[in-house]
Amino acid sequence: MSSPSADAVKRIHVYGHASASPQALASAFSGTVANSPESESDLAIFAINPAAGIDQETIENWAALDDFQIPRLVVVNGLDGQELDFEDAVMVANRVFTQLVTPYLVLHDDGGEPTALIRLQDLQIIDYSRTPAHIRASDPEHEELVREFREEYFELTSEMDEGAFAAGILFPAIPINLIKGIGIDVVRGYIDLLPSGS
């Protein structure tokens, strides 16, 4: 369900090293690639490729936006196999940006390919192996697999209200794979939470 401002034009700027495909992300979310901090922005999306790390320019752009309290979202792009790990990318981002929250984690198929996200709030699984993606309940083994991550998520969000992301004080990290469609709906859901641009 969309907010009343869901159809309004939002000023979205995408930051990140070329290896994280900022142009493709900007196209997917009707944004613009930015190489320097944009104070007139409704959302800053920071793209990370787990294989490449986070470059100094991206780190500096994140820090420069602290003064403006612009909502920021980190997307971990390029999740194409087991060695490219969402959790590792978030751990690096926590060190060079600020504390991020991970409302979703990646689930892989038996071959190690990402195929689904599990929502830590309610343990629902968004399965992208079908078109369209469908939501289903998690299995007990999934619940055990994400138990510690879920506890950490609730600890980080326990004192935040629903508007913390839009207020620019809560920074979600979302796994995304543009080719498989993983996480695109999740990012659009966050975009819909924002008030429209002026």
Secondary structure, DSSP 8 states (H G I E B T S, - for coil): ---TTTTS---EEEE--GGG-HHHHHHHTT-EE-SS--SS-SEEEEEEBTTTB--HHHHHHHHHHGGGT--EEEEE----STTS-HHHHHHHHHHHS---B-SEEEEE-TTS-EEEEEETTT-EEEE-SSSS-EEEE--HHHHHHTHHHHHHHHHHHTT--TTTTTTTS--BEEE-BTTTTBTHHHHHHHHHTS----
